């Protein structure tokens, strides 16, 4: 008898790290209610999706706080600060006229959740509800530019926002009709 081990068939070149952090206090009523509200409003699958965004925001705020401790003319603060601000403006979380590190500390979880593909599909009117938007994305009906995207949490950049549409192979976008009576 020979056993084939599929785990060692190829090299895994990914760096795996946690992308979310569980809350310190698991049963805080106020936080639980707030998370549940976000889940319903943005059509999220589980609390982990909220925690993931919170963790991303925490890392961004930490970087901004660290840069704010440096002198205003410090080359590191200028370079890394500009890179951080440009990145946030590009995904549409920060406005062009608020490109200062102080405004980064004022960002909220909702700013990031607004930029998800799922929310954008619903806001553009391609889906009847936020939950319908998630289903359309998972079932390969939505493309961003020429690329079909199947990840509801895909962060839509400002320049890509105009190019969200039904995919060409989808029955909604002029492909073959699906089930028809």
C-alpha positions in Angstrom: 0.0 0.0 0.0 1.3 3.4 -0.9 0.0 6.6 0.7 0.2 9.8 -1.3 0.6 12.9 0.9 -1.1 15.8 -0.9 0.3 18.3 1.6 3.8 18.0 0.3 3.0 17.9 -3.5 4.0 21.5 -4.0 5.5 24.4 -2.2 3.2 26.9 -0.5 4.8 30.3 -1.0 2.2 32.2 1.0 2.9 33.9 4.3 0.0 33.0 6.5 -0.9 35.4 9.2 -4.1 36.3 11.1 -6.1 38.9 9.3 -8.5 39.6 12.2 -8.4 39.9 16.0 -11.1 38.6 18.3 -12.4 41.2 20.8 -10.9 41.2 24.3 -14.3 41.0 26.0 -16.5 38.4 24.2 -19.9 39.4 25.8 -19.9 43.2 25.9 -23.5 44.1 25.1 -22.8 47.5 23.4 -20.2 46.0 21.1 -22.3 43.0 20.2 -25.3 45.2 19.3 -23.0 47.5 17.2 -21.5 44.5 15.3 -25.0 43.0 14.7 -26.1 46.4 13.3 -23.1 46.5 10.9 -23.8 42.8 9.9 -27.3 43.7 8.9 -26.5 47.0 7.3 -23.7 45.8 5.0 -24.9 42.2 4.5 -21.9 40.5 6.1 -21.7 36.8 6.7 -20.2 36.7 10.2 -18.6 38.8 12.9 -15.2 37.9 11.6 -15.8 40.1 8.6 -16.3 43.1 10.9 -13.3 42.1 13.0 -11.1 41.9 9.8 -12.0 45.5 8.8 -11.5 46.7 12.4 -8.0 45.1 12.4 -7.1 46.7 9.1 -8.3 50.1 10.4 -6.3 49.5 13.7 -3.1 48.9 11.7 -3.6 52.0 9.6 -4.3 54.1 12.6 -1.3 52.7 14.4 0.9 53.6 11.4 -0.5 57.2 11.3 0.0 57.6 15.1 3.6 56.5 14.8 4.2 58.9 12.0 2.6 61.8 13.9 5.1 61.4 16.7 8.0 62.3 14.2 8.9 65.8 13.3 6.9 67.4 10.5 9.9 67.7 8.2 11.2 64.1 8.9 11.9 62.4 5.6 10.3 59.1 6.9 7.2 60.9 7.9 6.9 62.7 4.6 7.5 59.6 2.5 5.5 57.0 4.5 2.8 59.5 5.4 2.2 60.5 1.7 2.2 56.8 0.7 -0.4 56.0 3.4 -2.6 59.0 2.5 -2.4 58.3 -1.2 -3.4 54.6 -0.7 -6.4 55.6 1.4 -7.5 58.2 -1.2 -7.1 55.7 -4.0 -9.5 53.2 -2.4 -11.9 56.1 -1.6 -11.8 56.0 2.2 -10.3 59.4 2.5 -11.3 62.6 0.6 -8.8 64.5 -1.5 -9.3 67.6 0.6 -8.6 65.8 3.8 -5.1 64.5 3.0 -3.6 64.9 6.4 -2.5 62.3 8.9 -4.8 63.8 11.6 -7.8 62.8 9.5 -6.6 59.2 9.2 -7.2 58.9 13.0 -10.8 60.0 12.4 -11.6 57.1 10.0 -14.4 54.7 11.0 -15.1 51.0 10.2 -18.1 52.2 8.1 -15.8 54.1 5.7 -14.1 50.8 4.8 -17.4 48.8 4.6 -18.8 51.4 2.2 -16.0 50.6 -0.3 -16.7 46.9 -0.4 -17.8 45.5 -3.8 -21.0 44.1 -2.2 -22.0 47.6 -1.0 -21.1 49.2 -4.3 -23.1 46.7 -6.3 -26.2 47.4 -4.1 -25.7 51.2 -4.2 -25.4 51.2 -8.0 -28.7 49.5 -8.2 -27.5 46.3 -9.9 -29.0 44.3 -7.0 -32.3 44.4 -5.2 -30.8 44.2 -1.8 -27.5 44.0 0.0 -27.9 40.2 0.3 -28.8 39.9 -3.3 -25.6 41.8 -4.2 -23.5 39.2 -2.3 -25.2 36.3 -4.1 -24.6 38.0 -7.5 -20.9 38.5 -6.8 -20.5 34.9 -5.6 -22.3 33.5 -8.6 -19.9 35.3 -11.0 -22.4 37.9 -12.4 -20.3 41.0 -11.5 -17.2 42.3 -13.2 -14.9 45.2 -12.4 -13.5 46.5 -15.7 -12.9 43.2 -17.7 -12.3 41.0 -14.7 -15.0 38.9 -13.0 -14.7 39.3 -9.2 -16.2 36.7 -6.9 -15.1 38.2 -3.6 -17.8 40.3 -1.9 -15.1 42.0 0.3 -13.2 43.3 -2.7 -12.1 46.9 -2.1 -13.3 49.0 -5.0 -10.9 51.8 -5.9 -12.2 55.2 -6.9 -11.2 54.8 -10.5 -12.7 51.3 -10.8 -16.1 52.4 -9.4 -17.5 53.5 -12.8 -16.6 50.1 -14.3 -18.6 47.8 -12.1 -21.1 46.0 -14.3 -22.6 42.6 -15.1 -20.1 40.1 -16.6 -20.4 39.4 -20.3 -21.1 35.7 -19.7 -23.9 36.5 -17.2 -27.6 36.3 -18.3 -28.0 39.8 -16.8 -25.1 41.2 -18.9 -26.2 39.8 -22.3 -24.8 36.2 -22.0 -26.7 33.0 -22.6 -30.1 33.0 -20.8 -30.1 30.9 -17.6 -33.1 28.9 -16.6 -36.1 30.1 -18.6 -39.6 28.6 -18.8 
